[in-house]
Amino acid sequence: MNLGSFIVRDMKNAPILTSSYPRAILHVDADAFFAAVEEALDPSLRGKPVVTGKERGIIACANYPGKGLGIARGIPLFTARKMCPELIILPSDYETYGIYSKRMFEIMRRYTPSVEEYSVDEAFLDITGMRGVFRTSYENIARKLQAEIVAELGITVSVGLSLSKCLAKLCSKFRKPNGLTAVPGRYIHILLERTPLEKVWGFGPNTVSLLKKYGLRTAYDYVMKPEAWARRLLHSPGHDLWLELRGDSVMKVCEGETSPQYTIIKSKTFTPPSADREYVFARLMRNVESAFMKARRHNLRVRRLGVVLRHQDFHHSGMEGTLSHSTGCSIEATPLIRRLFDASYQSGSDYRSTMIAMGGLECDRTEQLELFGDGLSIDNIRHITEAIDTINRRYGKHTVCSASALYLDRKQWDSRDDHPQRRQNIIFKGENERQRVGIPRWSINV
């Protein structure tokens, strides 16, 4: 769909740009991704209200029939059941979602090497100049990409095409699901007039509130302000958005699997809630080990740590601390994490989730130890961590883990403990619950 089809003869405002595509940026956003993957694996679910998140007690993703009934992410499952008694509730299968995500990005790279994996279910693509390669328009390239994903994966994506990342992201939200919105330069003003400030990617509630104090209501109102005014009021980030909304691509598409990591957060909800001190700490340490594994994958070391415990009534308690030196090893961080946990934990209170937040991230090659630090001990810990990583890569994540994991066996069985189908079907020799062949399903027609 080209937004130009909405133009009326007497346009109130003049175009911001007249050039169609000085740059061509796509934003591809999978529609209800987790639920869509479940429907692709089991077509009998199509047309029925389906949600994932059974293991958490709250909805992680709802498909569009479910959304049509008012069911949305974050709603407790008992509330969702009242809203829709026939609701189909499935446990999340993040391993399979990851396989689908990887294959979706592989399809995108058939059209351009410039693909930024923004999240598990969305990406930015720079297809500037690819018209000559495919001998068709940018709009047709987007349609072909959409069609290939549907044909090969059985899921739909919504696509936005415009001159910058910010505009492309606005376009992809314009018509969902399975929509295509293309806005060339001469029609940018129409899109911006229809976009309230709250919908602009990068504008938070405080920024929107500030801009409304100046009488602004839409993205068009913002870009019509002088450039110097935008820079003075919102500084460099606001100035970049001002340029992006006007079609000047200043936020480049960063090729690679992920955007730069500024913080790492790992959180996990467990059921039923628990007041067992050691069990809750074991849950926290499992998140800590996963977070440090991710830091090491990205060659990052951590300096600041934050521990957050969520109570059954959804209020939080937590503490933050700083390590004496940055590290990528959970063993070095455990004493500080234990102190933060002890300061945050309230005896007799039921907890439903734990979270670790890691900041002060540094590239692994910039390390500078303290003058009187115990270098030998630090080296030994890192050698141990490398050995653990080697074993875990071969035999599965958390095969070797902290002794606190022994307390995870105290968990009481709950109806939410059902495993995804993929974990129940061990097909090939050598597979186990943590390690399986990287295919989402295996079927043979005879």
LINHUTA-V886793 format. One record per pair of residues at least 24 apart in sequence whose C-alpha atoms are under 7 Angstrom apart, sorted by the first residue. I is the first residue (numbers start at 0). J is the second residue. If there is no record, write none. Layout:
i=(I & I)
j=(J & J)
This chain:
i=(0 & 0 & 0 & 1 & 1 & 1 & 2 & 2 & 2 & 3 & 14 & 14 & 14 & 14 & 15 & 15 & 15 & 15 & 16 & 16 & 17 & 17 & 18 & 18 & 19 & 19 & 19 & 20 & 20 & 20 & 21 & 22 & 22 & 23 & 23 & 23 & 23 & 23 & 23 & 24 & 24 & 24 & 24 & 24 & 24 & 24 & 24 & 24 & 24 & 25 & 25 & 25 & 25 & 25 & 25 & 25 & 25 & 26 & 26 & 26 & 26 & 26 & 26 & 26 & 26 & 26 & 27 & 27 & 27 & 27 & 27 & 27 & 27 & 27 & 28 & 28 & 28 & 28 & 28 & 28 & 28 & 29 & 29 & 29 & 29 & 29 & 30 & 30 & 30 & 30 & 31 & 31 & 31 & 32 & 33 & 33 & 34 & 34 & 34 & 35 & 35 & 36 & 36 & 39 & 39 & 48 & 48 & 49 & 49 & 49 & 50 & 50 & 50 & 51 & 51 & 51 & 51 & 52 & 52 & 52 & 53 & 53 & 53 & 53 & 53 & 54 & 54 & 54 & 55 & 55 & 90 & 90 & 90 & 91 & 92 & 95 & 98 & 98 & 103 & 106 & 107 & 113 & 113 & 114 & 114 & 114 & 115 & 115 & 115 & 115 & 115 & 115 & 116 & 116 & 116 & 117 & 117 & 123 & 123 & 124 & 125 & 138 & 162 & 162 & 163 & 163 & 163 & 163 & 164 & 165 & 165 & 165 & 166 & 166 & 184 & 188 & 191 & 191 & 191 & 192 & 192 & 192 & 194 & 261 & 261 & 262 & 262 & 262 & 263 & 263 & 263 & 263 & 264 & 264 & 264 & 264 & 265 & 265 & 265 & 265 & 266 & 266 & 266 & 266 & 267 & 267 & 267 & 268 & 268 & 268 & 269 & 269 & 270 & 270 & 271 & 272 & 272 & 272 & 272 & 273 & 273 & 273 & 274 & 274 & 274 & 274 & 277 & 278 & 278 & 278 & 281 & 281 & 281 & 281 & 282 & 283 & 283 & 286 & 286 & 287 & 287 & 288 & 291 & 291 & 291 & 294 & 295 & 298 & 298 & 299 & 299 & 299 & 299 & 299 & 300 & 300 & 300 & 300 & 300 & 300 & 300 & 301 & 301 & 301 & 301 & 301 & 301 & 301 & 301 & 302 & 302 & 302 & 302 & 303 & 303 & 303 & 304 & 304 & 304 & 305 & 305 & 305 & 306 & 306 & 306 & 306 & 306 & 307 & 307 & 307 & 308 & 308 & 308 & 308 & 309 & 309 & 309 & 309 & 310 & 310 & 310 & 311 & 311 & 311 & 316 & 317 & 318 & 324 & 328 & 328 & 395 & 395 & 396)
j=(179 & 180 & 181 & 180 & 181 & 182 & 180 & 181 & 182 & 186 & 185 & 186 & 187 & 188 & 185 & 187 & 188 & 245 & 184 & 185 & 184 & 185 & 184 & 185 & 183 & 184 & 185 & 162 & 183 & 184 & 162 & 127 & 162 & 125 & 126 & 127 & 160 & 161 & 162 & 123 & 124 & 125 & 126 & 160 & 161 & 162 & 163 & 164 & 167 & 123 & 124 & 125 & 158 & 159 & 160 & 161 & 167 & 122 & 123 & 124 & 158 & 159 & 160 & 167 & 168 & 171 & 121 & 122 & 123 & 156 & 157 & 158 & 159 & 171 & 120 & 121 & 122 & 156 & 157 & 158 & 171 & 120 & 121 & 155 & 156 & 157 & 155 & 156 & 157 & 176 & 60 & 61 & 62 & 120 & 60 & 96 & 60 & 61 & 62 & 62 & 154 & 96 & 154 & 153 & 154 & 86 & 87 & 86 & 87 & 88 & 87 & 88 & 89 & 88 & 89 & 90 & 91 & 89 & 90 & 91 & 88 & 89 & 90 & 91 & 415 & 90 & 415 & 416 & 268 & 269 & 417 & 418 & 419 & 419 & 419 & 439 & 437 & 439 & 148 & 148 & 144 & 252 & 254 & 252 & 254 & 255 & 252 & 253 & 254 & 255 & 256 & 257 & 255 & 256 & 257 & 257 & 258 & 164 & 252 & 252 & 252 & 181 & 246 & 248 & 243 & 246 & 247 & 248 & 250 & 200 & 243 & 244 & 243 & 244 & 246 & 219 & 217 & 218 & 219 & 217 & 218 & 219 & 218 & 358 & 360 & 357 & 358 & 360 & 290 & 356 & 357 & 358 & 290 & 355 & 356 & 357 & 290 & 354 & 355 & 356 & 352 & 353 & 354 & 355 & 352 & 353 & 354 & 351 & 352 & 353 & 351 & 352 & 351 & 413 & 413 & 311 & 349 & 350 & 351 & 349 & 350 & 351 & 347 & 348 & 349 & 350 & 406 & 406 & 407 & 409 & 403 & 404 & 406 & 407 & 353 & 353 & 354 & 354 & 355 & 329 & 355 & 329 & 327 & 328 & 329 & 327 & 327 & 362 & 363 & 327 & 360 & 361 & 362 & 363 & 325 & 326 & 327 & 360 & 361 & 362 & 363 & 325 & 326 & 327 & 357 & 358 & 359 & 360 & 361 & 326 & 358 & 359 & 360 & 357 & 358 & 359 & 356 & 357 & 358 & 355 & 356 & 357 & 339 & 340 & 354 & 355 & 356 & 353 & 354 & 355 & 350 & 352 & 353 & 354 & 350 & 351 & 352 & 353 & 349 & 350 & 351 & 349 & 350 & 351 & 343 & 343 & 343 & 368 & 381 & 384 & 433 & 434 & 433)
